[in-house]
């Protein structure tokens, strides 16, 4: 048996998130079924992380084990024929036997996509939140995230993680076309963390909070102090980064 990383994109609108659960269809469930059907054996996959219901990914990574004679190019083609239109396999690569899609990831990048103008063709993949917003002030607050490590105030309550510490490397708003994009990169993220940060930054942009207030919310380590989570429709996992040495070499 060999280990493989599978790279995929999906629109999360119709799913209850990434991780298999008893009360709704998930990306993991659909992908495991497709792999098991095409390879004619039971396949289990482990994702780089979880995305919540309605959240999308332009790049998610998962690992699975299969035989050494796996023809990855043909498998990508077969899977894309089998899977629904809202899940697309990008490529499959062999990695070292000990490589782990979740624990070996050294960076993850999310984007939150916001439109200030109502657009019926973007309702499932962009958050429509009418302004006005002061994006300069929001960027001043976002920059403060790089100076903290404990993000309890932006974590979903009662999770099973051992620590709420994360190292944020990038956090800023920029314009792309007619959208405002919040890009954030960290070594790891807590459940609901990005949407909670965005929701709180929007309160800064509305003038409800100052930059100092934003810092005090982080320092309070209290989810009740932060803003309402932004809608899931605007959130994308866009990249998962790994050290080069975990990939198989000829």
Helices and strands as residue ranges (DSSP letters): E 2-10, G 12-14, H 27-39, E 46-47, E 56-66, H 72-82, E 87-95, E 105-115, E 127-128, H 135-144, G 145-147, G 152-154, E 168-176, E 179-186, H 193-205, H 211-220, G 223-225, G 232-234, E 235-242, G 244-246
